[in-house]
Amino acid sequence: MADAMSDRPRPTAQSSMNTGRDSSVTGLIKSLADDVTRLFSQEVALAKAEVSTALNHIKAGVLSLAIGLGVLFVGFIVLLFAAAEALSLVVAPWLAYLIVGGVVAIIGVILLMKAKKDLNPESMVPNRTIDSLKKDEAMVRRTVS
């Protein structure tokens, strides 16, 4: 029986140290995974906070823009009335308002027609790029044949 026991490998200090190292490596890997998860969560939270702050700044900017445009519009109307009143010193008041209103309406129509032309889908087609790609295609076909 003593012989049977002597055939078994005995635990040595070396093998018990490896087990300790294995558990510490496992612990380190688990700790690393936890740290990476926590870091990722913190980065997502930071991104959310930054986006929220940016959205608040955008909201404030849009509100300021809207208020500014409203004030500008009122100022423009007052200037148009002043122009009509000044013109009424030369012509009849009804004619002065008609002239000022007509000029502003013509300017508005011209701006709308320009905007319609600029927003036409055909004007948004990248014709030069398409022509360049067709030339490249033709060159490749000539080279391959």
CORKA-V195751 format. One record per backbone hydrogen bond with DSSP energy under -1.0 kcal/mol. NH is the residue of the N-H (numbers start at 1). CO is the residue of the C=O. If there is no record, write none. Layout:
nh:NH co:CO
nh:NH co:CO
This chain:
nh:5 co:1
nh:6 co:2
nh:7 co:3
nh:16 co:12
nh:17 co:13
nh:18 co:14
nh:19 co:15
nh:20 co:16
nh:21 co:17
nh:22 co:18
nh:23 co:19
nh:24 co:20
nh:25 co:21
nh:26 co:22
nh:27 co:23
nh:28 co:24
nh:29 co:25
nh:30 co:26
nh:31 co:27
nh:32 co:28
nh:33 co:29
nh:34 co:30
nh:35 co:31
nh:36 co:32
nh:37 co:33
nh:38 co:34
nh:39 co:35
nh:40 co:36
nh:41 co:37
nh:42 co:38
nh:43 co:39
nh:44 co:40
nh:45 co:41
nh:46 co:42
nh:47 co:43
nh:48 co:44
nh:49 co:45
nh:50 co:46
nh:51 co:47
nh:52 co:48
nh:53 co:49
nh:54 co:50
nh:55 co:51
nh:56 co:52
nh:57 co:53
nh:58 co:54
nh:59 co:55
nh:60 co:56
nh:61 co:57
nh:62 co:58
nh:63 co:59
nh:64 co:60
nh:65 co:61
nh:66 co:62
nh:67 co:63
nh:68 co:64
nh:69 co:65
nh:70 co:66
nh:71 co:67
nh:72 co:68
nh:73 co:69
nh:74 co:70
nh:75 co:71
nh:76 co:72
nh:77 co:73
nh:78 co:74
nh:79 co:75
nh:80 co:76
nh:81 co:77
nh:82 co:78
nh:83 co:79
nh:84 co:80
nh:85 co:81
nh:86 co:82
nh:87 co:83
nh:88 co:84
nh:89 co:86
nh:90 co:87
nh:91 co:87
nh:96 co:92
nh:97 co:93
nh:98 co:94
nh:99 co:95
nh:100 co:96
nh:101 co:97
nh:102 co:98
nh:103 co:99
nh:104 co:100
nh:105 co:101
nh:106 co:102
nh:107 co:103
nh:108 co:104
nh:109 co:105
nh:110 co:106
nh:111 co:107
nh:112 co:108
nh:113 co:109
nh:114 co:110
nh:115 co:111
nh:116 co:112
nh:117 co:113
nh:118 co:114
nh:119 co:115
nh:120 co:117
nh:123 co:120
nh:127 co:125
nh:130 co:126
nh:131 co:127
nh:132 co:128
nh:133 co:129
nh:134 co:130
nh:135 co:131
nh:136 co:132
nh:137 co:133
nh:138 co:134
nh:139 co:135
nh:140 co:136
nh:141 co:137
nh:142 co:138
nh:143 co:139
nh:144 co:140
nh:145 co:141
